[in-house]
Amino acid sequence: MKLRKFKVLVGETGLDDFGASGQTFGVNQLVVGKVYTQADQTYYDENGRNAAPFFVDDNGCSRDIKQMLREGKVIEVF
């Protein structure tokens, strides 16, 4: 299976935390110009059905590829 690649057009920042401490800090979630690779979903299954294709951002969050393309935040690169 060939995994798709996506280049970010819009940067996003967000918050992360130090766990149970309750302290948060700013992080870059999406970096403009960075290329992200679709996650390998060979063994991934959500509630008995295949999950939508996604990639993982710099904050460890999954991003729905279809939504990211629709919102114009990424473009597919070959």
Rosetta silent file (secondary structure, phi, psi, omega in degrees, C-alpha in Angstrom):
SEQUENCE: MKLRKFKVLVGETGLDDFGASGQTFGVNQLVVGKVYTQADQTYYDENGRNAAPFFVDDNGCSRDIKQMLREGKVIEVF
SCORE:     score description
SCORE:     0.000 S_00000001
   1 L     0.000  124.835  177.530    0.000    0.000    0.000 S_00000001
   2 L   -88.061  125.166 -179.472    1.433    3.359   -1.029 S_00000001
   3 L   -85.909  137.140 -178.116    0.824    6.038    1.601 S_00000001
   4 L   -77.697  156.622  179.802   -0.235    9.474    0.378 S_00000001
   5 E  -123.314  145.170 -175.622    1.687   12.682    1.219 S_00000001
   6 E  -135.359  131.977  178.433    0.261   16.113    2.015 S_00000001
   7 E   -99.334  132.991 -176.752    1.901   19.538    2.119 S_00000001
   8 E   -80.528  132.486  178.198    0.555   22.017    4.668 S_00000001
   9 L  -103.935  -22.419 -175.677   -0.696   25.381    3.382 S_00000001
  10 L  -129.566  121.023  177.920   -1.972   26.826    6.684 S_00000001
  11 L   -76.806  149.679  176.848   -0.061   26.734    9.957 S_00000001
  12 E  -137.218  141.156  172.635   -1.850   26.004   13.219 S_00000001
  13 E  -112.763  160.229  179.140   -0.830   26.360   16.831 S_00000001
  14 E  -156.414 -165.739 -179.390   -2.427   24.655   19.790 S_00000001
  15 E  -119.736  146.488  171.605   -1.858   23.647   23.384 S_00000001
  16 E  -129.119  173.032 -178.182   -0.240   20.602   24.944 S_00000001
  17 E  -138.273  169.487  178.824    0.199   19.777   28.611 S_00000001
  18 L   -95.117   30.791  179.796    2.578   18.233   31.118 S_00000001
  19 H    81.079 -134.216 -173.854    0.109   15.518   32.091 S_00000001
  20 H   -69.408   -8.125 -177.868   -1.492   15.603   35.521 S_00000001
  21 H   -68.614  -25.456 -177.817    0.240   18.905   36.432 S_00000001
  22 L    83.354   -3.104  179.064   -2.417   20.937   34.619 S_00000001
  23 L   -83.029  136.494  178.663    0.241   23.171   33.064 S_00000001
  24 E  -119.279  161.340  177.942   -0.118   23.873   29.355 S_00000001
  25 E  -149.481  154.856 -178.544    2.199   25.315   26.734 S_00000001
  26 E   -76.837  143.256  177.640    1.899   26.394   23.106 S_00000001
  27 E  -139.916  155.650  170.309    2.952   24.075   20.277 S_00000001
  28 E   -84.631  122.442  178.750    2.949   24.109   16.496 S_00000001
  29 E   -91.399  -44.840  176.105    0.419   21.537   15.342 S_00000001
  30 E  -124.684  132.153 -177.933    0.751   22.120   11.593 S_00000001
  31 L  -110.388  122.752 -178.920    3.853   23.708   10.075 S_00000001
  32 L   -56.149  130.326  178.185    3.475   25.569    6.761 S_00000001
  33 L    89.463  -14.452 -179.788    5.388   23.789    3.998 S_00000001
  34 L   -75.586  145.267  178.712    5.915   20.582    5.954 S_00000001
  35 E  -104.020  125.904  178.084    4.945   17.315    4.274 S_00000001
  36 E  -109.137  146.834 -179.154    2.964   14.808    6.344 S_00000001
  37 E  -107.560  137.703  176.613    2.460   11.161    5.378 S_00000001
  38 E   -54.168  140.255  178.249   -0.814    9.283    5.685 S_00000001
  39 L   -69.757  142.725  175.759   -0.842    6.881    8.632 S_00000001
  40 L   -74.974  112.634 -175.676   -0.512    3.178    7.831 S_00000001
  41 L  -103.580   22.250 -177.378   -3.935    1.807    8.713 S_00000001
  42 L   -52.567  -43.449 -177.336   -3.202   -1.821    7.858 S_00000001
  43 L  -113.208   16.399 -178.092   -4.082   -2.989   11.384 S_00000001
  44 L   -95.585  130.103 -178.748   -6.182   -0.019   12.490 S_00000001
  45 L  -143.986  134.777 -178.111   -9.858   -0.609   13.079 S_00000001
  46 E  -117.574  113.589  178.733  -12.374    1.635   14.839 S_00000001
  47 L    51.810   40.896  176.351  -15.452    0.022   16.402 S_00000001
  48 L    81.716    5.540  177.821  -15.443   -2.830   13.920 S_00000001
  49 E  -136.426  158.897  179.499  -15.142   -0.654   10.819 S_00000001
  50 L   -70.952  135.681  178.375  -12.277    0.954    8.947 S_00000001
  51 L   -79.612  158.609  176.949  -11.524    4.505   10.052 S_00000001
  52 L   -64.525  147.213  177.766  -11.247    7.372    7.569 S_00000001
  53 L   -57.043  140.017 -178.051   -7.717    7.973    6.201 S_00000001
  54 E  -147.716  166.061  167.556   -5.689   10.304    8.423 S_00000001
  55 E  -128.451  164.854 -177.721   -2.229   11.671    9.168 S_00000001
  56 E  -106.888  127.764 -179.152   -0.733   12.639   12.521 S_00000001
  57 L   -80.767 -177.347 -176.698    0.240   16.275   13.158 S_00000001
  58 L   -70.120  -11.296  178.537    3.203   17.549   15.207 S_00000001
  59 L  -100.535    5.274  178.383    1.128   17.490   18.394 S_00000001
  60 L    83.000   13.159  179.196    0.257   13.805   17.979 S_00000001
  61 L   -95.188  142.151  177.432   -3.332   14.457   16.881 S_00000001
  62 E   -79.990  142.644 -179.894   -4.915   12.584   13.987 S_00000001
  63 E  -122.652  122.842  178.680   -6.159   14.725   11.103 S_00000001
  64 E   -66.863  118.374 -175.430   -8.912   13.532    8.766 S_00000001
  65 H   -61.625  -44.968 -178.323   -7.429   13.825    5.274 S_00000001
  66 H   -59.100  -43.803  179.675  -10.748   14.435    3.524 S_00000001
  67 H   -67.042  -42.276 -179.537  -11.605   17.306    5.891 S_00000001
  68 H   -62.929  -39.318  176.621   -8.134   18.855    5.655 S_00000001
  69 H   -66.726  -44.476 -179.169   -8.352   18.846    1.840 S_00000001
  70 H   -61.440  -37.841 -179.375  -11.902   20.270    1.902 S_00000001
  71 L   -80.822   -5.649  178.736  -10.809   23.108    4.230 S_00000001
  72 L    73.752   23.129 -178.772   -7.836   23.921    1.992 S_00000001
  73 L   -86.649  -21.617  179.434   -5.279   23.372    4.741 S_00000001
  74 E  -139.049  160.335  169.233   -3.257   20.805    2.767 S_00000001
  75 E  -127.309  150.092  178.148   -2.617   19.722   -0.809 S_00000001
  76 E   -81.479  134.877  178.178   -1.700   16.256   -1.935 S_00000001
  77 E  -117.212  152.493 -176.570    1.839   15.936   -3.315 S_00000001
  78 L  -119.631    0.000    0.000    3.220   13.118   -5.417 S_00000001
